[in-house]
Amino acid sequence: MLIICDFDGTVTARDTNSFLAQRYAPEAYAGLEGKLAARTMTLREVLSTEFVNMGVPLDTIVEAAVENVPFRSGFPELLDAVEAADAKFVLLSSGFRQVIEPLLEREGLAGRVPLVANDIAIGPDGPRIEWRDLPTCELCGEPCKRSDIAQLRGGQLHDADFDHVVFIGDGLSDRCGAETADRVFARDSLATWLDEQDEPWEPWGDFHDILGALQLDRHTGASR
């Protein structure tokens, strides 16, 4: 079994990037979020514009995230159960390693789980987003998690193929990923969208719910 989990708004109880944009680039945030919902701008375009307009050092951005963005309950316990069951867990984020890793470190989870994310580089003109090289999806028209999940299923980070993929997510960036998984735990706008598409999904409040639903103690490496 391979469990793939979104980070911002999924592992965290509030969307990290939206919180940071509201705090440090409120005018850009107010003008761009509607365009994202209307799909007149891509997620990458919105995030790039928001971060460029924050106007504060990266250290300040990271400190604000660490001080103000909590994790949902039960995440360490789920990781414990995954390891005990010889299953695999990957964080798959459209956000940024430089923000996510300090949050994991705050929780004592640094280096414990593979992370696939983008990067923020600091140059002479301020922050610049370094996006992962992904193909444009034929369905959503953007580089998205569909390609990531296909690669992860095929053993990109582990020396094994997986015939059962569980996906956990909450928002717009998770749509294509959810469509390709064998079992989906969804909340918030992802759940609404899956309903509209008549796609199956399971509700959850925190990671204790997911742990109970997966019954990981029954799984071993043979579930790949």
Backbone bond lengths (Angstrom), bond angles and torsions (degrees), N, CA, C in turn:
res aa  C-N    CA-C-N  psi(-1)  N-CA   C-N-CA  omega(-1)  CA-C   N-CA-C  phi
1 M - - - 1.469 - - 1.524 110.01 -
2 L 1.311 116.28 133.96 1.456 123.18 174.52 1.523 108.33 -115.81
3 I 1.323 116.56 123.44 1.463 122.23 177.55 1.521 108.24 -106.34
4 I 1.318 116.92 120.84 1.463 123.12 179.92 1.520 107.63 -113.20
5 C 1.327 116.53 127.25 1.465 120.84 -172.13 1.520 111.17 -129.94
6 D 1.302 115.91 129.47 1.466 122.13 169.65 1.530 108.64 -63.70
7 F 1.328 116.27 162.04 1.466 119.12 -179.09 1.525 112.68 -108.75
8 D 1.336 117.57 -64.24 1.467 121.44 -172.36 1.523 111.12 -70.60
9 G 1.325 116.30 118.04 1.455 121.43 -177.94 1.512 113.32 84.97
10 T 1.329 116.77 -5.63 1.459 121.60 178.51 1.525 109.27 -113.67
11 V 1.330 116.92 -68.30 1.464 118.81 170.24 1.528 109.56 -65.26
12 T 1.327 116.27 -41.43 1.466 120.04 178.00 1.524 110.48 -87.51
13 A 1.317 115.53 149.55 1.466 120.96 -176.97 1.522 112.75 -81.55
14 R 1.317 117.41 -6.66 1.460 122.17 171.65 1.515 107.46 -141.44
15 D 1.317 117.36 152.93 1.457 119.77 -178.84 1.522 109.73 -70.31
16 T 1.315 116.53 116.59 1.459 121.78 -174.32 1.515 112.35 -59.36
17 N 1.326 117.38 -48.15 1.458 120.67 -174.71 1.526 112.08 -69.16
18 S 1.319 117.49 -36.75 1.460 120.03 176.62 1.528 110.54 -65.53
19 F 1.333 116.45 -41.94 1.462 119.89 177.22 1.524 111.16 -59.60
20 L 1.323 116.79 -46.35 1.468 120.23 -178.47 1.520 111.40 -65.60
21 A 1.330 116.98 -40.75 1.466 119.64 179.51 1.530 111.28 -66.47
22 Q 1.314 116.94 -40.87 1.462 119.76 178.01 1.522 111.36 -62.24
23 R 1.329 117.01 -35.67 1.469 120.65 -178.21 1.529 112.09 -77.90
24 Y 1.323 117.34 -44.43 1.465 120.12 -169.06 1.530 114.57 -109.24
25 A 1.329 117.57 -12.45 1.466 120.35 176.75 1.524 109.03 -143.17
26 P 1.347 117.12 59.27 1.467 119.88 -172.18 1.522 113.59 -62.23
27 E 1.322 117.91 -37.31 1.463 119.43 -179.57 1.525 110.74 -67.62
28 A 1.321 116.73 -43.49 1.461 119.89 177.68 1.528 110.28 -63.48
29 Y 1.327 116.27 -42.56 1.461 120.46 -179.36 1.529 110.56 -60.48
30 A 1.322 116.17 -46.77 1.468 120.02 -177.88 1.523 111.58 -62.42
31 G 1.320 116.58 -36.41 1.457 119.95 -177.21 1.516 114.62 -81.68
32 L 1.330 116.71 -21.21 1.460 119.45 -171.46 1.515 114.66 -101.12
33 E 1.327 117.74 -29.63 1.456 119.18 -174.04 1.527 112.18 -61.75
34 G 1.318 117.57 -37.60 1.457 119.89 177.18 1.513 111.90 -64.09
35 K 1.343 116.72 -35.40 1.457 120.80 179.35 1.517 110.97 -69.03
36 L 1.325 116.22 -33.40 1.455 119.33 176.29 1.525 110.41 -66.79
37 A 1.322 116.15 -45.31 1.464 119.84 179.79 1.527 111.56 -62.69
38 A 1.343 115.85 -35.82 1.463 120.38 -179.34 1.520 112.41 -83.40
39 R 1.337 116.32 -4.96 1.457 123.80 -179.62 1.515 112.40 62.66
40 T 1.338 117.10 29.77 1.462 120.81 173.38 1.524 111.49 -88.92
41 M 1.334 116.33 -11.16 1.454 122.65 170.16 1.518 107.77 -134.23
42 T 1.327 115.93 149.94 1.463 119.17 178.49 1.523 109.99 -81.35
43 L 1.326 115.68 163.94 1.453 120.28 177.40 1.521 110.79 -59.83
44 R 1.311 117.12 -41.68 1.459 120.02 179.60 1.526 111.29 -63.18
45 E 1.318 117.36 -40.33 1.458 120.19 178.70 1.522 111.33 -64.04
46 V 1.316 116.57 -41.48 1.468 120.99 -179.16 1.524 110.54 -66.08
47 L 1.322 117.36 -50.09 1.460 120.03 -178.09 1.522 111.51 -63.68
48 S 1.318 117.22 -41.15 1.470 119.99 178.65 1.519 110.89 -60.00
49 T 1.326 117.12 -46.18 1.459 121.18 -178.94 1.518 111.48 -64.39
50 E 1.326 116.96 -41.98 1.463 120.35 -180.00 1.527 111.20 -62.92
51 F 1.314 117.42 -46.50 1.463 119.39 -176.86 1.523 111.77 -69.27
52 V 1.309 117.30 -36.82 1.466 119.78 178.01 1.520 110.94 -63.32
53 N 1.326 117.00 -30.32 1.463 120.88 -176.72 1.528 114.18 -91.86
54 M 1.319 117.93 3.75 1.464 118.65 -178.10 1.522 112.78 -71.01
55 G 1.313 117.88 -34.57 1.461 120.20 171.48 1.516 115.55 67.77
56 V 1.328 117.77 21.69 1.468 121.23 177.20 1.524 107.96 -131.83
57 P 1.337 118.08 158.48 1.466 120.15 179.09 1.524 112.14 -63.09
58 L 1.313 115.47 154.54 1.455 120.13 178.99 1.520 111.24 -59.29
59 D 1.334 117.42 -36.68 1.464 120.23 178.77 1.526 111.79 -58.69
60 T 1.322 116.05 -37.20 1.469 120.41 178.50 1.521 110.73 -67.53
61 I 1.318 116.30 -40.94 1.462 121.54 178.70 1.521 110.47 -61.91
62 V 1.321 115.74 -47.01 1.467 120.53 -178.65 1.523 110.79 -64.59
63 E 1.323 117.07 -43.19 1.464 120.73 -179.85 1.522 111.15 -60.48
64 A 1.334 116.67 -41.73 1.463 120.26 178.93 1.524 111.26 -63.22
65 A 1.326 116.40 -41.01 1.463 119.58 178.45 1.527 111.06 -63.93
66 V 1.309 116.52 -46.03 1.468 120.76 -178.02 1.525 111.11 -62.68
67 E 1.320 117.14 -36.00 1.461 120.73 -176.89 1.528 113.44 -82.16
68 N 1.329 117.67 -18.86 1.463 118.54 -168.58 1.528 116.22 -127.72
69 V 1.323 118.61 -5.07 1.464 120.33 -175.38 1.526 109.61 -115.25
70 P 1.338 117.81 101.61 1.475 121.05 -178.61 1.525 112.00 -81.62
71 F 1.331 115.16 160.67 1.455 121.86 172.99 1.528 109.62 -90.36
72 R 1.323 115.29 153.33 1.466 119.52 171.61 1.528 109.44 -72.12
73 S 1.294 115.60 149.32 1.462 122.15 -177.59 1.527 111.48 -63.04
74 G 1.321 115.98 143.75 1.452 121.67 171.22 1.516 115.66 93.23
75 F 1.328 118.09 0.10 1.465 119.10 -176.93 1.531 112.21 -65.24
76 P 1.339 120.43 -48.12 1.473 118.96 177.91 1.522 112.62 -61.07
77 E 1.320 116.39 -37.28 1.463 119.68 179.26 1.527 111.68 -63.99
78 L 1.335 116.50 -38.09 1.458 119.41 176.69 1.522 110.63 -64.18
79 L 1.324 117.03 -42.18 1.465 119.93 178.12 1.526 110.85 -62.00
80 D 1.329 116.85 -40.68 1.465 120.48 177.15 1.531 110.78 -57.79
81 A 1.320 116.02 -46.44 1.458 120.88 -177.32 1.527 111.48 -67.42
82 V 1.331 117.04 -37.51 1.461 120.98 177.69 1.524 110.01 -60.85
83 E 1.324 116.60 -46.84 1.460 120.44 -179.79 1.526 111.17 -63.84
84 A 1.314 117.39 -42.09 1.461 121.11 -178.69 1.525 112.00 -65.70
85 A 1.341 116.33 -30.99 1.457 121.07 -177.55 1.525 112.61 -88.68
86 D 1.337 117.44 0.10 1.459 121.80 -177.40 1.531 111.43 60.90
87 A 1.323 116.04 28.33 1.463 121.08 169.90 1.533 107.99 -89.31
88 K 1.328 117.19 178.91 1.463 121.46 -179.05 1.523 109.73 -125.29
89 F 1.324 115.78 146.81 1.463 122.08 -177.26 1.523 108.51 -133.89
90 V 1.338 116.49 134.35 1.466 122.21 178.37 1.520 108.95 -134.89
91 L 1.319 116.88 134.50 1.457 121.79 169.05 1.515 108.74 -86.97
92 L 1.324 116.53 125.45 1.461 122.44 -179.80 1.517 108.27 -122.21
93 S 1.332 116.71 110.67 1.457 120.61 -171.90 1.523 111.98 -126.35
94 S 1.325 115.07 143.58 1.462 121.29 168.86 1.525 110.80 -85.82
95 G 1.333 116.04 -0.15 1.455 121.89 178.90 1.512 112.19 -90.78
96 F 1.339 115.81 -147.62 1.451 119.41 -162.93 1.525 112.85 -129.80
97 R 1.318 114.12 131.82 1.459 122.41 -177.58 1.533 111.61 -56.47
98 Q 1.333 117.33 -38.77 1.462 121.50 -175.99 1.524 112.83 -67.22
99 V 1.321 117.76 -18.88 1.463 122.47 175.58 1.526 110.71 -97.85
100 I 1.318 116.39 -39.94 1.460 120.85 -175.33 1.532 112.07 -69.36
101 E 1.308 117.18 -44.72 1.468 119.62 -175.59 1.532 112.82 -61.47
102 P 1.348 120.27 -40.90 1.469 118.46 175.44 1.531 113.22 -63.99
103 L 1.321 117.61 -31.81 1.464 120.26 176.33 1.528 110.66 -67.69
104 L 1.319 117.19 -41.49 1.466 120.06 175.63 1.526 110.80 -63.90
105 E 1.320 116.30 -39.42 1.463 119.81 178.92 1.519 111.14 -64.03
106 R 1.321 116.92 -38.86 1.464 120.87 177.38 1.522 111.35 -56.93
107 E 1.314 116.60 -35.88 1.464 121.89 -177.92 1.527 112.79 -88.57
108 G 1.334 116.84 4.29 1.451 119.80 -177.83 1.514 113.74 74.53
109 L 1.336 117.56 25.31 1.456 121.92 -174.70 1.525 112.63 -116.47
110 A 1.312 117.98 13.26 1.462 121.46 -177.56 1.524 110.50 -59.77
111 G 1.332 115.69 129.17 1.453 121.41 177.31 1.512 115.16 75.40
112 R 1.304 117.02 4.24 1.472 118.89 -174.58 1.524 113.15 -87.03
113 V 1.304 117.37 -25.69 1.462 120.24 -175.20 1.522 109.37 -132.58
114 P 1.341 118.72 136.32 1.461 120.75 176.78 1.527 110.92 -59.31
115 L 1.322 115.97 140.26 1.460 121.90 -178.37 1.519 109.83 -126.69
116 V 1.336 115.81 125.48 1.457 122.26 172.37 1.520 106.52 -110.81
117 A 1.336 117.08 115.13 1.463 121.12 -175.07 1.520 109.26 -155.33
118 N 1.317 115.56 177.51 1.459 122.25 177.01 1.528 109.70 -95.84
119 D 1.327 116.01 179.51 1.458 120.30 -176.42 1.521 111.22 -129.20
120 I 1.328 114.90 151.97 1.453 122.29 171.23 1.523 107.63 -109.99
121 A 1.319 116.24 122.02 1.454 121.26 176.18 1.523 108.87 -105.85
122 I 1.325 116.23 142.88 1.453 120.78 179.02 1.523 108.73 -106.51
123 G 1.316 115.89 115.78 1.454 121.27 179.00 1.512 111.30 -114.87
124 P 1.329 117.87 -173.55 1.463 121.37 -178.87 1.523 113.33 -62.75
125 D 1.317 116.89 -23.12 1.469 120.67 -179.39 1.529 112.39 -100.31
126 G 1.318 117.15 12.25 1.453 120.04 179.37 1.511 112.49 105.32
127 P 1.346 117.62 -164.11 1.463 121.00 -175.94 1.523 112.34 -70.37
128 R 1.308 114.65 144.03 1.462 121.30 178.28 1.525 107.68 -138.20
129 I 1.323 116.01 134.01 1.450 121.14 -178.85 1.528 109.83 -83.88
130 E 1.317 116.13 131.87 1.463 121.92 172.67 1.520 107.88 -108.73
131 W 1.323 115.18 101.71 1.458 120.75 -175.74 1.521 111.16 -81.93
132 R 1.309 115.95 144.62 1.460 120.14 174.32 1.526 109.77 -64.18
133 D 1.320 115.46 146.46 1.459 121.42 -178.93 1.526 109.37 -80.18
134 L 1.328 115.72 104.20 1.461 121.66 -179.50 1.519 109.45 -127.57
135 P 1.319 117.94 148.30 1.466 119.83 175.47 1.525 110.89 -70.94
136 T 1.313 116.51 155.45 1.460 121.32 174.84 1.524 109.46 -74.48
137 C 1.307 115.77 126.65 1.459 121.04 -178.95 1.527 110.76 -69.23
138 E 1.315 116.73 134.46 1.461 120.68 -179.92 1.522 112.34 -69.67
139 L 1.334 116.96 -20.53 1.461 120.12 -176.49 1.531 112.47 -93.28
140 C 1.343 117.69 -48.61 1.466 118.68 -177.74 1.529 112.86 -94.86
141 G 1.323 117.43 -14.05 1.459 121.04 177.45 1.516 114.50 80.14
142 E 1.350 117.87 10.41 1.457 122.05 179.90 1.532 109.54 -131.99
143 P 1.334 117.96 161.05 1.471 119.49 167.43 1.528 107.68 -66.28
144 C 1.319 117.98 125.09 1.465 118.85 -171.01 1.519 111.69 -143.89
145 K 1.318 116.15 -176.06 1.452 122.12 -175.00 1.529 113.50 -76.19
146 R 1.321 117.85 -8.87 1.465 119.63 178.28 1.533 109.99 -59.22
147 S 1.338 116.72 -46.55 1.455 120.61 179.23 1.521 111.46 -66.05
148 D 1.336 116.84 -41.58 1.469 120.96 178.26 1.523 111.26 -56.43
149 I 1.332 116.05 -47.08 1.453 119.65 -174.95 1.526 111.22 -68.71
150 A 1.329 116.69 -35.60 1.462 119.06 175.95 1.528 110.66 -61.47
151 Q 1.330 116.35 -41.79 1.462 119.88 179.46 1.523 111.66 -69.53
152 L 1.320 116.88 -41.69 1.462 119.94 179.69 1.527 111.00 -66.17
153 R 1.311 116.67 -39.08 1.470 120.37 177.10 1.529 110.01 -60.87
154 G 1.325 115.58 -35.44 1.456 120.18 -177.89 1.515 114.72 -84.76
155 G 1.346 117.54 4.38 1.446 119.69 173.47 1.512 115.42 97.83
156 Q 1.338 118.03 27.13 1.459 120.91 -178.98 1.531 112.05 -59.30
157 L 1.340 117.41 -40.08 1.459 120.90 -177.93 1.524 112.91 -106.41
158 H 1.318 117.20 -8.99 1.460 120.74 -177.59 1.524 108.56 -134.47
159 D 1.310 116.46 153.35 1.461 120.56 -179.00 1.529 110.59 -84.12
160 A 1.331 115.36 54.46 1.462 118.95 -179.96 1.515 109.34 -165.19
161 D 1.331 116.04 149.25 1.457 121.55 169.63 1.526 107.72 -90.16
162 F 1.334 116.31 153.54 1.458 120.71 -177.77 1.522 109.77 -123.69
163 D 1.330 115.89 126.37 1.463 118.94 178.95 1.520 112.30 -94.99
164 H 1.339 117.06 0.05 1.468 119.76 177.19 1.529 108.60 -138.36
165 V 1.321 115.75 112.96 1.470 121.64 -178.34 1.522 109.29 -116.22
166 V 1.327 115.17 125.51 1.463 122.72 174.46 1.523 107.74 -102.13
167 F 1.325 116.64 134.57 1.462 120.99 179.55 1.526 109.76 -121.56
168 I 1.334 115.81 136.37 1.467 122.64 179.48 1.520 108.43 -122.97
169 G 1.341 117.40 123.00 1.456 118.68 -177.83 1.514 113.50 -158.49
170 D 1.340 114.57 179.44 1.464 118.82 -175.17 1.515 115.57 -141.36
171 G 1.344 118.92 -19.45 1.455 117.19 -167.34 1.517 116.22 -138.14
172 L 1.329 114.02 -164.79 1.463 122.02 -174.31 1.521 112.17 -58.48
173 S 1.319 117.62 -41.49 1.467 119.91 -176.44 1.525 112.64 -69.19
174 D 1.328 117.24 -9.76 1.461 121.56 -176.80 1.526 113.65 -97.07
175 R 1.306 117.23 -2.83 1.461 119.68 -171.93 1.524 112.85 -61.25
176 C 1.318 116.63 -53.41 1.465 119.13 -177.43 1.518 111.01 -67.48
177 G 1.313 117.27 -34.14 1.451 120.10 176.81 1.512 111.62 -63.19
178 A 1.319 116.29 -43.68 1.459 120.49 -179.49 1.529 111.26 -62.28
179 E 1.324 116.81 -36.43 1.466 120.07 -178.60 1.522 112.68 -64.57
180 T 1.323 117.42 -25.14 1.462 119.96 -174.33 1.524 112.84 -96.74
181 A 1.330 117.75 -6.88 1.467 120.84 -176.80 1.525 110.99 -85.25
182 D 1.317 114.84 163.11 1.463 120.70 178.23 1.525 112.11 -87.45
183 R 1.329 116.47 -24.83 1.460 121.41 178.83 1.522 107.89 -147.55
184 V 1.323 117.38 134.14 1.462 121.09 -173.00 1.522 110.41 -126.47
185 F 1.331 115.14 129.69 1.459 122.36 168.54 1.528 107.06 -106.09
186 A 1.329 116.27 118.23 1.461 120.13 -172.30 1.518 110.91 -129.08
187 R 1.331 114.86 156.98 1.447 122.45 175.18 1.531 107.89 -150.03
188 D 1.330 115.59 168.14 1.468 123.30 172.75 1.530 111.13 55.39
189 S 1.337 117.66 -137.10 1.463 119.50 -171.67 1.524 112.88 -67.71
190 L 1.325 117.96 -25.92 1.464 119.18 176.55 1.519 110.41 -65.96
191 A 1.322 117.19 -42.27 1.456 120.30 178.14 1.527 111.13 -61.51
192 T 1.331 116.58 -42.94 1.468 120.37 178.44 1.513 110.73 -60.75
193 W 1.318 117.03 -44.96 1.463 121.39 -178.48 1.525 111.27 -64.88
194 L 1.321 117.37 -42.18 1.459 120.09 179.15 1.524 111.06 -63.81
195 D 1.327 116.95 -36.43 1.466 119.72 174.18 1.523 110.74 -60.57
196 E 1.327 115.89 -44.54 1.466 120.29 -179.61 1.528 111.70 -62.46
197 Q 1.326 116.10 -32.36 1.466 120.97 179.80 1.529 112.56 -88.38
198 D 1.320 116.27 0.63 1.458 121.99 -176.92 1.530 111.30 56.91
199 E 1.334 115.48 39.86 1.459 122.36 177.91 1.530 109.13 -101.64
200 P 1.328 118.01 142.51 1.468 120.30 -178.74 1.533 111.68 -73.54
201 W 1.331 115.70 146.11 1.462 121.46 175.86 1.521 108.47 -159.40
202 E 1.319 115.34 162.56 1.462 121.34 179.40 1.523 109.78 -120.85
203 P 1.333 117.68 136.29 1.464 120.95 -179.28 1.523 111.43 -78.41
204 W 1.327 115.18 156.91 1.462 120.11 175.71 1.518 109.14 -155.97
205 G 1.331 114.96 150.25 1.458 120.22 177.74 1.509 112.06 -104.20
206 D 1.350 115.55 -44.37 1.452 120.21 174.97 1.527 107.54 -145.16
207 F 1.325 116.35 -177.71 1.464 119.54 -173.83 1.526 112.93 -73.96
208 H 1.311 118.03 -16.24 1.460 119.66 171.48 1.533 110.16 -62.43
209 D 1.344 116.41 -38.06 1.466 120.66 178.01 1.528 111.02 -62.07
210 I 1.316 116.14 -44.00 1.462 120.57 -179.29 1.520 110.22 -66.95
211 L 1.322 116.24 -41.42 1.456 120.65 178.29 1.521 111.08 -58.71
212 G 1.322 116.58 -44.02 1.456 119.74 178.63 1.513 112.69 -66.49
213 A 1.322 116.83 -38.34 1.462 120.56 -178.05 1.526 112.20 -70.45
214 L 1.326 116.93 -36.02 1.463 119.90 -177.16 1.524 113.04 -77.26
215 Q 1.333 116.88 -25.22 1.462 120.78 -178.56 1.532 110.47 48.87
216 L 1.327 114.68 55.82 1.460 120.16 -171.58 1.517 113.70 -63.34
217 D 1.317 117.30 -21.44 1.456 118.65 179.43 1.526 111.62 -64.90
218 R 1.329 116.67 -14.89 1.452 120.01 179.58 1.533 112.42 -90.09
219 H 1.349 115.63 -7.52 1.456 119.11 -175.36 1.520 110.26 -103.00
220 T 1.305 115.62 148.03 1.451 122.77 174.11 1.511 108.34 -133.59
221 G 1.299 116.73 -175.59 1.461 120.47 177.91 1.518 112.19 -58.92
222 A 1.341 117.10 -19.68 1.464 119.40 -179.67 1.518 112.80 -69.86
223 S 1.363 117.27 -9.13 1.460 119.02 -178.71 1.519 112.40 -83.61
224 R 1.319 118.58 3.01 1.456 121.04 177.85 1.516 111.15 -67.41
